[in-house]
Amino acid sequence: MRGQRLPDWAHGVLARRVRHRRGGRRRAAPAALPGAPAQDWGRFFAAADRDPVLQQGVALAQQYAAEHVLVWLTGRPEHLRELTAAWLGAAGLPAELLFMRPANDRRPARDFKSRQLARLAKESPIEVVVDDDPEVVQRLRGLGYQVRLADWVPHSSTLGKAQEREGRT
């Protein structure tokens, strides 16, 4: 689905899959230990399929899906496409329109998502965006999009750093 465009007829809802949670708490991004060479992003992303389903997010997505086309824009890297699509499918959510971060794209989440959203908006009106990252929400609101903060997901400062400074998720 890389480079997939929304059909002209699609009046979409852009929703972001809320991810990286375990046991009701958000998984922290891997922290480098003192003297450790780097963060273990491979292990972090490899566990993404074990994230529990957040019922409030699923209910909201299903509510929007009743009248709109759902589009998923995630900061997850492209190599996790199959895993992410399977996770969405297991939760009973459509995964046909899934846009992911290209390999080696390290822009902050707010930059990556705002640019991707601008591309999508050229093809179809965007009625609402749901995101759990306050910086993404602030940027998109500033650009004039109707945005809902997924406030049922606690925002981790470590994950926030990964999203906004390291361009990892």
URMOSUL-V170499 format. One record per pair of residues at least 12 apart in sequence whose ideal C-beta (glycine too) atoms are under 10 Angstrom apart, sorted by the first residue. I is the first residue (numbers start at 1). J is the second residue. D is the distance in Angstrom with one decimal. If there is no record, write none. Layout:
I;J;D + I;J;D
This chain:
1;72;10.0 + 1;78;9.7 + 1;81;7.4 + 1;85;8.9 + 1;95;9.1 + 1;96;7.8 + 1;97;7.3 + 1;98;5.8 + 1;99;7.3 + 1;100;8.4 + 2;78;6.9 + 2;81;8.5 + 2;98;10.0 + 2;99;8.5 + 2;100;8.1 + 2;102;7.6 + 3;99;9.2 + 3;102;9.7 + 3;119;9.6 + 4;71;9.6 + 4;96;8.8 + 4;97;6.8 + 4;98;8.4 + 4;99;7.3 + 4;120;9.8 + 4;123;9.8 + 5;97;9.6 + 5;119;8.3 + 5;120;8.0 + 5;122;8.6 + 5;123;5.0 + 5;124;8.6 + 6;69;7.2 + 6;71;6.7 + 6;97;6.9 + 6;99;9.9 + 6;119;9.6 + 6;120;6.0 + 6;121;9.2 + 6;122;9.1 + 6;123;4.3 + 6;124;4.1 + 6;125;9.6 + 6;126;9.3 + 7;69;8.4 + 7;97;9.6 + 7;123;7.6 + 7;124;7.3 + 8;123;6.9 + 8;124;7.0 + 9;69;8.7 + 9;124;8.0 + 10;68;8.4 + 10;69;4.3 + 10;70;9.9 + 10;71;8.1 + 10;97;8.1 + 10;120;9.6 + 10;123;7.7 + 10;124;4.6 + 10;125;8.8 + 11;67;8.5 + 11;68;6.1 + 11;69;6.8 + 11;124;6.3 + 11;125;5.6 + 11;126;8.9 + 11;127;6.6 + 12;64;9.5 + 12;68;6.0 + 12;69;4.4 + 12;70;7.2 + 12;71;4.8 + 12;97;7.5 + 12;120;7.3 + 12;121;9.2 + 12;123;8.7 + 12;124;5.0 + 12;125;7.3 + 12;126;6.2 + 12;127;7.0 + 12;128;9.3 + 13;60;9.7 + 13;61;8.3 + 13;63;9.6 + 13;64;4.4 + 13;65;7.5 + 13;67;8.5 + 13;68;3.9 + 13;69;6.8 + 13;70;5.5 + 13;71;6.9 + 13;126;7.7 + 13;127;5.5 + 13;128;5.5 + 13;129;8.2 + 13;130;8.0 + 14;64;9.6 + 14;68;9.4 + 14;69;9.6 + 14;70;8.1 + 14;71;4.9 + 14;72;8.1 + 14;73;5.8 + 14;97;9.2 + 14;99;9.0 + 14;113;9.0 + 14;116;9.1 + 14;117;6.4 + 14;120;6.7 + 14;121;8.8 + 14;124;9.5 + 14;126;5.2 + 14;127;8.1 + 14;128;7.2 + 14;129;4.7 + 14;130;7.6 + 14;131;8.8 + 14;140;9.2 + 14;145;8.2 + 14;146;10.0 + 14;147;9.3 + 15;57;8.4 + 15;60;7.8 + 15;61;5.6 + 15;64;6.5 + 15;65;8.8 + 15;68;9.1 + 15;70;5.5 + 15;71;7.0 + 15;72;6.3 + 15;73;8.1 + 15;74;9.8 + 15;93;8.9 + 15;97;10.0 + 15;128;7.9 + 15;129;7.4 + 15;130;4.6 + 15;131;8.5 + 15;148;9.1 + 15;150;9.0 + 16;57;9.3 + 16;61;10.0 + 16;71;9.4 + 16;72;6.6 + 16;73;5.7 + 16;74;5.9 + 16;75;8.2 + 16;76;9.9 + 16;99;9.9 + 16;109;9.5 + 16;113;7.7 + 16;129;7.4 + 16;130;5.9 + 16;131;4.8 + 16;132;7.1 + 16;133;8.3 + 16;136;8.0 + 16;150;7.5 + 17;48;9.9 + 17;51;9.0 + 17;54;9.4 + 17;57;7.8 + 17;58;10.0 + 17;61;8.5 + 17;70;9.9 + 17;72;5.4 + 17;73;9.0 + 17;74;5.6 + 17;76;8.1 + 17;84;6.9 + 17;87;7.6 + 17;88;6.4 + 17;91;8.7 + 17;93;7.9 + 17;95;9.0 + 17;98;8.5 + 17;130;9.4 + 17;132;9.6 + 17;150;9.8 + 18;51;8.6 + 18;53;9.6 + 18;54;5.5 + 18;56;8.9 + 18;57;4.8 + 18;58;9.4 + 18;60;9.7 + 18;61;9.6 + 18;74;9.6 + 18;130;8.2 + 18;131;8.7 + 18;132;5.2 + 18;150;5.3 + 18;152;7.8 + 18;153;4.9 + 19;45;9.9 + 19;48;6.3 + 19;51;5.6 + 19;54;9.2 + 19;57;9.8 + 19;74;7.0 + 19;75;8.8 + 19;76;6.8 + 19;80;9.6 + 19;84;8.0 + 19;87;8.1 + 19;132;8.6 + 19;153;8.9 + 19;159;9.8 + 19;169;7.8 + 20;44;7.8 + 20;45;9.1 + 20;47;8.6 + 20;48;6.8 + 20;51;6.2 + 20;75;10.0 + 20;76;9.0 + 20;132;9.5 + 20;153;9.0 + 20;156;8.4 + 20;159;6.5 + 20;162;9.5 + 20;169;6.9 + 21;48;9.9 + 21;50;9.6 + 21;51;5.1 + 21;52;5.9 + 21;53;9.2 + 21;54;6.6 + 21;57;9.8 + 21;132;9.8 + 21;153;7.0 + 21;154;8.9 + 22;47;7.6 + 22;50;6.8 + 22;51;6.6 + 22;52;6.9 + 23;52;7.3 + 24;52;7.2 + 24;54;9.0 + 24;154;9.5 + 25;52;9.9 + 25;153;9.9 + 25;154;7.0 + 25;156;8.8 + 26;51;9.2 + 26;132;8.6 + 26;153;6.3 + 26;154;5.5 + 26;155;7.7 + 26;156;5.1 + 26;158;9.4 + 26;159;6.5 + 27;44;7.2 + 27;47;7.0 + 27;48;8.6 + 27;50;9.0 + 27;51;7.4 + 27;156;8.3 + 27;158;9.7 + 27;159;7.9 + 28;44;8.8 + 28;156;5.5 + 28;157;9.2 + 28;158;4.8 + 28;159;6.4 + 28;162;9.2 + 29;41;8.2 + 29;44;6.4 + 29;156;7.1 + 29;157;9.6 + 29;158;4.8 + 29;159;4.6 + 29;160;8.7 + 29;161;7.2 + 29;162;4.0 + 29;163;8.4 + 29;166;8.3 + 29;168;6.9 + 29;169;7.0 + 30;42;9.1 + 30;43;6.7 + 30;44;4.8 + 30;45;9.6 + 30;158;8.6 + 30;162;8.5 + 30;168;9.3 + 31;158;6.2 + 31;161;9.6 + 31;162;9.7 + 39;158;9.8 + 39;162;8.0 + 39;166;8.2 + 39;168;8.0 + 41;77;8.6 + 41;162;8.5 + 41;166;9.1 + 41;168;6.1 + 41;169;8.8 + 42;79;10.0 + 44;159;9.7 + 44;162;8.8 + 44;168;8.4 + 44;169;8.4 + 45;76;7.2 + 45;77;6.9 + 45;79;8.0 + 45;80;5.8 + 45;83;8.2 + 45;84;9.9 + 45;168;8.9 + 45;169;8.3 + 46;80;9.0 + 46;83;8.5 + 48;76;7.0 + 48;80;6.2 + 48;83;6.0 + 48;84;7.1 + 48;87;7.2 + 48;169;9.5 + 49;80;8.7 + 49;82;9.6 + 49;83;5.0 + 49;84;8.3 + 49;86;6.9 + 49;87;5.5 + 49;90;8.7 + 50;87;9.1 + 51;84;9.9 + 51;87;6.9 + 51;91;9.7 + 52;91;9.6 + 53;87;8.4 + 53;88;9.8 + 53;90;7.8 + 53;91;4.7 + 53;92;8.6 + 53;93;9.0 + 54;91;8.9 + 54;132;9.7 + 54;150;8.4 + 54;152;6.4 + 54;153;6.9 + 55;91;9.5 + 55;152;9.0 + 56;150;8.3 + 56;151;9.4 + 56;152;4.4 + 56;153;8.9 + 57;91;8.8 + 57;93;9.2 + 57;130;7.8 + 57;132;8.8 + 57;150;6.3 + 57;152;6.7 + 57;153;7.6 + 58;88;9.8 + 58;91;5.7 + 58;92;7.0 + 58;93;6.6 + 60;128;9.8 + 60;130;6.7 + 60;148;8.0 + 60;150;8.2 + 60;152;8.9 + 61;88;9.1 + 61;91;8.6 + 61;92;9.2 + 61;93;5.6 + 61;94;8.7 + 61;130;7.9 + 62;91;9.8 + 62;92;7.6 + 62;93;7.6 + 62;94;9.9 + 64;127;8.3 + 64;128;7.0 + 64;130;8.1 + 64;148;9.8 + 65;92;10.0 + 65;93;7.7 + 65;94;6.8 + 67;127;9.1 + 68;125;9.9 + 68;126;9.8 + 68;127;6.1 + 68;128;8.1 + 69;94;8.5 + 69;96;8.8 + 69;97;6.8 + 69;124;7.7 + 69;127;9.7 + 70;88;9.4 + 70;93;7.3 + 70;94;5.7 + 70;95;9.1 + 70;96;8.6 + 70;97;6.8 + 70;98;9.7 + 70;130;9.9 + 71;94;9.5 + 71;96;9.1 + 71;97;4.4 + 71;98;8.0 + 71;99;6.9 + 71;116;9.8 + 71;117;9.4 + 71;120;6.5 + 71;124;8.4 + 71;126;8.2 + 71;129;9.5 + 72;84;7.8 + 72;85;9.0 + 72;88;7.0 + 72;93;8.3 + 72;94;8.6 + 72;95;7.0 + 72;96;9.2 + 72;97;6.6 + 72;98;4.7 + 72;99;6.7 + 72;100;8.4 + 73;97;9.1 + 73;98;8.4 + 73;99;4.8 + 73;100;8.2 + 73;101;9.2 + 73;112;8.7 + 73;113;5.9 + 73;116;5.6 + 73;117;6.7 + 73;120;7.5 + 73;126;10.0 + 73;129;8.1 + 73;131;8.5 + 73;136;9.7 + 74;88;9.9 + 74;98;7.4 + 74;99;7.3 + 74;100;5.6 + 74;101;7.2 + 74;109;9.6 + 74;112;9.8 + 74;113;8.9 + 74;116;9.9 + 74;131;9.9 + 74;169;8.2 + 75;100;8.1 + 75;101;5.2 + 75;105;9.0 + 75;107;9.4 + 75;108;9.4 + 75;109;4.9 + 75;110;10.0 + 75;112;6.4 + 75;113;7.2 + 75;116;9.9 + 75;131;9.7 + 75;133;8.2 + 75;136;8.7 + 75;162;8.9 + 75;163;6.0 + 75;167;7.9 + 75;168;7.6 + 75;169;4.5 + 76;98;9.4 + 76;100;5.5 + 76;101;6.3 + 76;168;9.5 + 76;169;6.5 + 77;100;6.6 + 77;101;5.3 + 77;102;7.9 + 77;103;6.3 + 77;104;8.8 + 77;105;8.0 + 77;167;9.9 + 77;168;8.2 + 77;169;8.3 + 78;99;9.6 + 78;100;4.8 + 78;101;6.5 + 78;102;5.6 + 78;103;5.5 + 78;104;9.6 + 78;105;8.6 + 79;100;8.6 + 79;101;9.8 + 79;103;6.8 + 80;100;6.9 + 80;101;9.2 + 81;95;9.1 + 81;98;6.7 + 81;99;9.8 + 81;100;5.7 + 82;95;9.9 + 84;98;6.5 + 84;100;7.0 + 85;98;5.9 + 85;100;9.7 + 97;120;9.1 + 99;113;9.4 + 99;116;5.9 + 99;117;9.4 + 99;119;9.0 + 99;120;7.5 + 100;116;9.6 + 101;113;9.2 + 101;116;8.8 + 101;167;7.8 + 101;168;8.8 + 101;169;8.0 + 102;116;9.9 + 104;167;9.4 + 105;167;6.5 + 105;168;10.0 + 106;165;9.4 + 106;166;6.6 + 106;167;3.3 + 106;168;7.3 + 107;164;9.6 + 107;167;5.0 + 108;133;9.6 + 108;135;7.5 + 108;136;8.9 + 108;139;9.1 + 108;162;10.0 + 108;163;6.9 + 108;164;4.5 + 108;165;6.7 + 108;166;8.4 + 108;167;5.8 + 108;168;10.0 + 109;131;8.5 + 109;133;5.5 + 109;135;7.0 + 109;136;5.4 + 109;139;9.0 + 109;159;9.9 + 109;160;8.8 + 109;162;8.8 + 109;163;3.9 + 109;164;5.9 + 109;165;9.7 + 109;166;9.8 + 109;167;7.3 + 109;168;8.9 + 109;169;7.0 + 110;131;9.4 + 110;133;7.3 + 110;134;9.6 + 110;135;4.8 + 110;136;4.9 + 110;137;8.8 + 110;138;7.5 + 110;139;4.1 + 110;140;7.9 + 110;142;9.7 + 110;163;8.1 + 110;164;6.5 + 111;135;9.8 + 111;136;9.4 + 111;139;7.9 + 111;164;8.9 + 111;167;8.2 + 112;136;8.9 + 112;163;9.1 + 112;167;6.9 + 113;129;8.3 + 113;131;7.2 + 113;133;8.2 + 113;135;9.8 + 113;136;5.3 + 113;137;9.9 + 113;139;7.7 + 113;140;7.1 + 113;163;9.5 + 114;129;9.9 + 114;136;7.7 + 114;139;5.3 + 114;140;6.2 + 114;142;8.9 + 114;143;6.1 + 114;145;8.8 + 117;129;6.9 + 117;136;9.5 + 117;139;9.5 + 117;140;6.7 + 117;143;7.9 + 117;145;6.9 + 117;147;10.0 + 118;143;7.8 + 118;145;9.7 + 121;143;9.5 + 121;144;9.9 + 121;145;8.2 + 126;140;9.3 + 126;145;6.2 + 126;146;8.1 + 126;147;9.8 + 127;145;9.2 + 127;146;6.8 + 128;145;7.9 + 128;146;4.9 + 128;147;7.2 + 128;148;6.1 + 129;141;9.0 + 129;143;9.9 + 129;145;5.3 + 129;146;7.1 + 129;147;4.6 + 129;148;7.2 + 129;149;9.9 + 130;147;7.6 + 130;148;4.9 + 130;149;8.0 + 130;150;5.5 + 131;147;6.7 + 131;148;7.9 + 131;149;7.0 + 131;150;6.3 + 131;153;9.6 + 132;149;7.1 + 132;150;3.9 + 132;151;7.9 + 132;152;8.3 + 132;153;4.2 + 132;154;8.7 + 132;155;6.4 + 132;159;9.4 + 132;160;10.0 + 132;163;9.6 + 133;149;8.7 + 133;150;8.7 + 133;153;9.3 + 133;155;6.9 + 133;159;8.6 + 133;160;6.9 + 133;163;5.6 + 133;164;7.5 + 133;169;9.0 + 134;149;6.7 + 134;151;9.3 + 134;155;6.1 + 134;160;7.9 + 134;164;9.7 + 135;155;9.3 + 135;160;7.2 + 135;163;7.5 + 135;164;5.3 + 136;149;9.2 + 136;163;7.8 + 136;164;8.5 + 137;149;4.9 + 137;150;8.8 + 137;151;9.7
